[in-house]
Amino acid sequence: MSAKSINVLGLETSCDETAAAIVRLTPDGGPSGLRGEILSNVVLSQIDLHAPYGGVVPELAARAHIDHLDRLVANALEEADCRLQDMDAIAATAGPGLIGGVLIGLTTGKALALASGTPFFAINHLEGHALTARLTHGVAFPYLLLLVSGGHCQLCRVDGVGDYTLLGTTRDDAVGEAFDKAAKLLGLGYPGGPEIEARAMHGDARRFVLPRPLIGHHDSGCDFSFSGLKTALRQRAVDLQPISAEDICDLAAGFQAAITDCLVDRCRRAMEKFADTTDAPAPASSKRLVVAGGVAANQHLKHALEDAAHRAGFTLSVPPPALCTDNGAMIAWAGAERYHAGCAGDADLDAPARARWPLSEKIF
């Protein structure tokens, strides 16, 4: 285990953000034993590129990563006032994600590591999200994680770097995917989450009471389901044709309220089970709910989960919105955590790019 400060360059190209960042990990006496500092965090969003299509076009995303990644790495080094030789390690997303984009970042990271003689870490994108609260809030292990993004929705117990216990996952759509599809049904823009949230602020959630899939179903554990909710929204929208601006706001509010109620219910179940996932009861100090991923930026959801966590005796931690969406800092931090924990980086030079990669599964 390293006892000195660690500088890590992180690359993220798994979907529609091209990102490079440098973080510094310093051992200290805080709750997590670590202090994190973001020296640079450069993100180029591809929203304008994909918006006309209502979703991410993998080929266009990959081409954009090729066009911009080298420049963003140079910008990140310049902003941090560092050279490549100053890095203790280089980390890049190896999956899960769009395979073309993952290959570009992964290959670039390996090339930089080989050229500079620097250890390389192939990072699970989900682990980047899972550990971000340790960078921003110094959260100690263990904690309960709700990971909600465009492609993922799961509840996990996090006991350490690489040590994750899955408590529940979606049976169909991810939350972010459900928001995107709902926005498209209502004729709104992409990405759907911010569009739904903006309209919901001006809507009446009581006008359209949509289903709450799996709420109260104890035999479903902590699993989620959103496809039926999406279908119910579509049926309501069809019945209202022609649909007015007021209708759209009210439907958005009803949809957001249903999503929130589902997530809160499943988190309540997970908080009840949290102490039962190991032989030893969880200490009171570890009763913490961390929410990560792009959907964690939704303020309505954040406030509802904060209330639910408080009622269950938990503390809620949510990274700043800019670190909830995909970024290089979370990948760099995951690499720094692995370096600090004494994980060998040389074997990761053989790591393949993966379109699917469960959080609890090793890369090889």
C-alpha positions as CSV (number, residue, x, y, z in Angstrom):
1,M,0.0,0.0,0.0
2,S,1.4,3.4,-1.0
3,A,1.9,6.0,1.7
4,K,2.7,8.9,-0.6
5,S,0.5,11.1,-2.8
6,I,-0.5,9.5,-6.0
7,N,-1.2,11.3,-9.3
8,V,-3.3,9.4,-11.9
9,L,-4.4,10.3,-15.4
10,G,-7.9,8.9,-16.2
11,L,-9.6,8.5,-19.6
12,E,-13.3,7.9,-20.1
13,T,-14.8,7.1,-23.5
14,S,-17.6,4.5,-22.8
15,C,-20.5,6.5,-24.3
16,D,-21.1,10.0,-25.4
17,E,-18.6,12.0,-23.3
18,T,-14.9,12.2,-24.2
19,A,-13.1,12.9,-20.9
20,A,-9.6,13.1,-19.4
21,A,-8.7,14.1,-15.9
22,I,-5.9,14.0,-13.3
23,V,-6.6,13.4,-9.6
24,R,-4.3,13.2,-6.6
25,L,-4.9,10.7,-3.8
26,T,-3.2,11.5,-0.5
27,P,-3.4,9.2,2.5
28,D,-4.7,11.0,5.6
29,G,-6.5,10.5,8.9
30,G,-10.1,11.2,7.6
31,P,-13.0,8.7,7.7
32,S,-11.8,6.9,4.5
33,G,-8.1,7.3,5.3
34,L,-7.7,9.1,1.9
35,R,-8.0,12.6,0.6
36,G,-8.8,13.3,-3.0
37,E,-8.1,16.3,-5.1
38,I,-9.1,16.9,-8.7
39,L,-6.2,18.7,-10.5
40,S,-8.0,18.8,-13.8
41,N,-11.2,17.4,-15.3
42,V,-11.8,18.0,-19.0
43,V,-15.1,16.7,-20.5
44,L,-16.4,17.1,-24.0
45,S,-20.1,16.3,-24.3
46,Q,-21.5,14.9,-27.5
47,I,-25.1,15.8,-26.8
48,D,-25.4,18.2,-29.8
49,L,-24.0,15.5,-32.0
50,H,-26.6,12.8,-31.0
51,A,-29.6,15.0,-30.2
52,P,-31.0,15.0,-33.8
53,Y,-31.3,11.2,-33.5
54,G,-32.9,11.1,-30.1
55,G,-30.1,8.9,-28.7
56,V,-26.5,7.9,-29.0
57,V,-25.3,6.7,-32.4
58,P,-22.3,4.4,-31.6
59,E,-20.4,5.0,-34.8
60,L,-20.6,8.8,-34.4
61,A,-19.6,8.6,-30.8
62,A,-16.5,6.5,-31.6
63,R,-15.4,8.9,-34.4
64,A,-15.8,11.9,-32.0
65,H,-13.6,10.1,-29.4
66,I,-10.9,9.6,-32.0
67,D,-11.0,13.2,-33.1
68,H,-10.8,14.8,-29.6
69,L,-9.2,12.4,-27.0
70,D,-5.6,13.3,-27.7
71,R,-6.3,17.0,-27.4
72,L,-8.2,16.5,-24.1
73,V,-5.4,14.6,-22.6
74,A,-3.0,17.4,-23.5
75,N,-5.5,19.9,-22.0
76,A,-5.8,17.9,-18.8
77,L,-2.0,17.8,-18.3
78,E,-1.7,21.5,-19.0
79,E,-4.6,22.4,-16.6
80,A,-3.0,20.3,-13.9
81,D,0.5,21.8,-14.6
82,C,1.8,18.2,-15.0
83,R,3.7,16.2,-17.4
84,L,3.0,12.6,-18.4
85,Q,6.1,11.6,-16.6
86,D,4.6,13.0,-13.3
87,M,1.9,10.4,-13.4
88,D,2.2,7.4,-11.0
89,A,-0.4,5.5,-13.0
90,I,-2.7,5.8,-16.0
91,A,-6.3,4.5,-15.9
92,A,-8.9,4.1,-18.7
93,T,-12.4,2.6,-18.9
94,A,-12.3,-0.9,-20.2
95,G,-16.1,-1.4,-20.1
96,P,-19.0,-1.6,-19.9
97,G,-20.0,0.6,-22.7
98,L,-20.2,1.1,-26.4
99,I,-17.4,-1.2,-27.6
100,G,-16.0,1.2,-30.2
101,G,-15.6,4.0,-27.8
102,V,-14.3,1.8,-25.0
103,L,-11.6,0.5,-27.4
104,I,-10.4,4.0,-28.2
105,G,-9.9,5.1,-24.6
106,L,-8.5,1.8,-23.5
107,T,-6.0,1.6,-26.4
108,T,-4.9,5.2,-25.8
109,G,-4.4,4.6,-22.1
110,K,-2.3,1.5,-22.8
111,A,-0.2,3.3,-25.3
112,L,0.5,6.2,-22.9
113,A,1.4,3.8,-20.2
114,L,3.8,1.8,-22.3
115,A,5.4,5.0,-23.7
116,S,6.0,6.5,-20.3
117,G,6.7,3.3,-18.4
118,T,3.8,3.9,-16.1
119,P,1.5,1.3,-14.5
120,F,-1.8,1.0,-16.2
121,F,-5.2,0.2,-14.7
122,A,-8.2,-1.1,-16.7
123,I,-11.2,0.3,-14.9
124,N,-14.8,-0.9,-14.7
125,H,-16.9,2.2,-15.6
126,L,-19.4,1.2,-12.9
127,E,-16.6,1.1,-10.3
128,G,-15.7,4.6,-11.2
129,H,-19.2,5.7,-10.3
130,A,-19.2,3.5,-7.2
131,L,-16.1,5.1,-5.7
132,T,-16.7,8.7,-6.6
133,A,-18.2,9.6,-3.2
134,R,-14.9,8.6,-1.7
135,L,-13.2,11.2,-3.8
136,T,-15.8,13.9,-3.1
137,H,-17.0,13.1,0.4
138,G,-14.3,10.8,1.9
139,V,-16.9,8.1,2.5
140,A,-15.6,5.1,4.4
141,F,-16.3,1.4,3.6
142,P,-18.8,-0.2,3.8
143,Y,-21.7,1.7,2.3
144,L,-24.9,1.1,0.3
145,L,-24.8,2.2,-3.3
146,L,-27.6,3.1,-5.6
147,L,-26.2,3.4,-9.1
148,V,-28.6,5.0,-11.6
149,S,-27.6,6.0,-15.1
150,G,-28.6,5.7,-18.7
151,G,-27.6,2.1,-18.9
152,H,-27.6,0.8,-15.3
153,C,-29.8,0.6,-12.3
154,Q,-28.6,-1.4,-9.3
155,L,-28.2,-1.5,-5.6
156,C,-25.0,-2.8,-4.1
157,R,-23.2,-3.1,-0.8
158,V,-19.7,-1.7,-1.2
159,D,-17.2,-3.3,1.2
160,G,-14.0,-2.3,-0.5
161,V,-12.2,-1.7,-3.9
162,G,-13.4,-4.6,-6.0
163,D,-15.6,-5.9,-3.3
164,Y,-19.3,-5.5,-4.3
165,T,-22.4,-7.4,-3.3
166,L,-25.4,-7.0,-5.7
167,L,-28.7,-6.5,-3.8
168,G,-30.9,-5.6,-6.7
169,T,-31.0,-4.6,-10.3
170,T,-33.4,-3.7,-13.1
171,R,-35.4,-6.4,-14.8
172,D,-35.8,-4.4,-18.0
173,D,-35.0,-0.7,-18.5
174,A,-32.4,1.3,-16.6
175,V,-33.7,4.5,-15.1
176,G,-31.9,6.9,-17.5
177,E,-33.1,4.8,-20.4
178,A,-36.7,5.1,-19.1
179,F,-36.3,8.9,-18.8
180,D,-34.9,9.1,-22.4
181,K,-37.8,7.0,-23.8
182,A,-40.4,9.0,-21.8
183,A,-39.0,12.2,-23.1
184,K,-39.1,10.9,-26.7
185,L,-42.8,9.8,-26.2
186,L,-43.6,13.3,-25.1
187,G,-41.8,15.0,-27.9
188,L,-39.0,16.4,-25.8
189,G,-35.3,16.5,-26.4
190,Y,-32.3,14.4,-25.6
191,P,-31.0,13.5,-23.0
192,G,-34.4,12.8,-21.5
193,G,-33.7,13.1,-17.7
194,P,-33.1,16.9,-17.6
195,E,-36.0,17.5,-20.0
196,I,-38.4,15.5,-17.9
197,E,-37.2,17.2,-14.7
198,A,-37.5,20.7,-16.2
199,R,-41.1,20.1,-17.4
200,A,-42.1,18.4,-14.1
201,M,-41.2,21.5,-12.2
202,H,-44.2,23.1,-13.8
203,G,-46.5,20.1,-13.7
204,D,-49.0,18.6,-11.3
205,A,-48.0,15.0,-10.4
206,R,-51.4,14.3,-9.0
207,R,-53.2,14.6,-12.3
208,F,-51.8,11.5,-13.8
209,V,-51.1,8.7,-11.3
210,L,-48.9,6.2,-13.1
211,P,-48.1,2.7,-11.9
212,R,-45.3,2.0,-9.4
213,P,-43.9,-1.4,-10.5
214,L,-42.7,-3.8,-7.8
215,I,-43.5,-1.4,-4.9
216,G,-44.5,-3.6,-1.9
217,H,-43.5,-6.8,-3.6
218,H,-41.2,-8.3,-1.0
219,D,-40.5,-11.4,-3.1
220,S,-38.8,-9.2,-5.7
221,G,-36.1,-8.3,-3.3
222,C,-34.5,-5.0,-4.3
223,D,-35.1,-5.3,-8.0
224,F,-36.5,-2.6,-10.3
225,S,-38.8,-2.6,-13.3
226,F,-39.7,0.4,-15.5
227,S,-40.9,-1.0,-18.8
228,G,-44.5,-1.1,-17.7
229,L,-44.4,2.4,-16.4
230,K,-43.1,3.6,-19.8
231,T,-46.0,1.8,-21.5
232,A,-48.5,3.4,-19.2
233,L,-47.1,6.8,-20.0
234,R,-47.5,6.1,-23.7
235,Q,-51.1,5.1,-23.3
236,R,-51.9,8.3,-21.4
237,A,-50.2,10.4,-24.0
238,V,-52.1,8.7,-26.8
239,D,-55.4,9.2,-25.0
240,L,-54.7,13.0,-24.8
241,Q,-54.0,13.6,-28.4
242,P,-53.7,16.4,-29.4
243,I,-51.5,16.9,-26.4
244,S,-51.0,20.4,-24.9
245,A,-48.0,21.9,-23.1
246,E,-49.8,21.6,-19.8
247,D,-50.5,17.9,-20.5
248,I,-46.8,17.3,-21.1
249,C,-45.7,19.0,-17.9
250,D,-48.3,17.1,-15.9
251,L,-47.3,13.8,-17.5
252,A,-43.6,14.5,-16.9
253,A,-44.4,15.3,-13.2
254,G,-46.4,12.1,-12.9
255,F,-43.7,10.0,-14.5
256,Q,-40.9,11.5,-12.4
257,A,-43.0,11.0,-9.2
258,A,-43.5,7.3,-10.1
259,I,-39.8,6.7,-10.9
260,T,-38.9,8.4,-7.6
261,D,-41.4,6.4,-5.6
262,C,-40.0,3.1,-7.1
263,L,-36.4,4.1,-6.3
264,V,-37.2,5.2,-2.8
265,D,-39.1,1.9,-2.1
266,R,-36.3,-0.3,-3.3
267,C,-33.7,1.8,-1.4
268,R,-35.8,1.3,1.8
269,R,-35.7,-2.4,1.3
270,A,-32.0,-2.3,0.6
271,M,-31.3,-0.2,3.8
272,E,-33.2,-2.8,5.8
273,K,-31.1,-5.6,4.3
274,F,-27.8,-3.7,4.4
275,A,-26.6,-5.0,7.7
276,D,-27.7,-8.6,6.8
277,T,-25.4,-9.0,3.8
278,T,-22.4,-9.9,6.0
279,D,-22.0,-12.0,9.1
280,A,-21.1,-9.0,11.3
281,P,-23.7,-6.2,11.7
282,A,-22.8,-3.0,10.0
283,P,-21.5,-0.3,12.4
284,A,-23.7,2.8,12.8
285,S,-21.0,4.9,11.1
286,S,-21.4,2.9,7.9
287,K,-25.1,3.5,7.6
288,R,-24.6,5.6,4.5
289,L,-26.5,5.6,1.2
290,V,-24.5,6.8,-1.8
291,V,-26.2,7.7,-5.0
292,A,-24.1,7.8,-8.2
293,G,-24.6,7.9,-12.0
294,G,-26.2,10.5,-14.2
295,V,-29.7,10.2,-12.8
296,A,-28.3,11.2,-9.3
297,A,-28.2,14.7,-10.6
298,N,-32.1,14.8,-10.5
299,Q,-32.9,17.1,-7.5
300,H,-36.4,15.8,-7.0
301,L,-35.0,12.3,-6.5
302,K,-32.2,13.5,-4.3
303,H,-34.6,15.2,-1.9
304,A,-36.8,12.2,-1.7
305,L,-33.9,9.8,-1.0
306,E,-32.5,12.2,1.5
307,D,-35.8,12.0,3.5
308,A,-36.0,8.2,3.2
309,A,-32.4,7.8,4.3
310,H,-32.9,10.1,7.3
311,R,-36.0,8.1,8.3
312,A,-33.9,4.9,8.2
313,G,-31.0,6.4,10.2
314,F,-28.8,6.6,7.1
315,T,-26.8,9.6,5.8
316,L,-27.1,10.4,2.1
317,S,-24.1,11.3,0.0
318,V,-24.4,12.4,-3.6
319,P,-21.4,13.7,-5.7
320,P,-21.8,17.1,-7.4
321,P,-23.8,16.9,-10.6
322,A,-20.7,17.3,-12.8
323,L,-19.3,14.2,-11.2
324,C,-22.5,12.2,-11.5
325,T,-22.4,12.2,-15.3
326,D,-19.5,10.4,-17.0
327,N,-16.1,12.0,-16.5
328,G,-12.4,11.2,-16.3
329,A,-12.0,12.1,-12.7
330,M,-14.0,9.1,-11.5
331,I,-11.8,6.8,-13.7
332,A,-8.6,8.4,-12.4
333,W,-9.8,8.0,-8.8
334,A,-10.7,4.4,-9.3
335,G,-7.2,3.9,-10.7
336,A,-5.7,5.7,-7.7
337,E,-7.6,3.6,-5.3
338,R,-6.3,0.4,-7.0
339,Y,-2.8,1.7,-7.0
340,H,-3.0,2.7,-3.3
341,A,-4.4,-0.7,-2.4
342,G,-1.4,-2.4,-4.0
343,C,-3.1,-3.9,-7.1
344,A,-0.7,-4.7,-9.8
345,G,-1.3,-2.7,-13.0
346,D,1.0,-4.6,-15.4
347,A,-1.6,-7.4,-16.0
348,D,-4.2,-4.8,-17.1
349,L,-2.2,-4.1,-20.2
350,D,-3.8,-7.4,-21.5
351,A,-7.3,-6.4,-20.4
352,P,-9.9,-6.6,-23.3
353,A,-12.6,-4.0,-24.0
354,R,-15.9,-5.2,-22.8
355,A,-19.4,-4.1,-23.8
356,R,-20.8,-5.8,-20.7
357,W,-19.0,-6.1,-17.3
358,P,-20.9,-6.7,-14.1
359,L,-19.5,-4.7,-11.2
360,S,-18.8,-7.8,-9.1
361,E,-17.0,-9.6,-11.9
362,K,-13.2,-9.5,-12.4
363,I,-12.0,-8.6,-15.9
364,F,-10.2,-11.9,-16.4
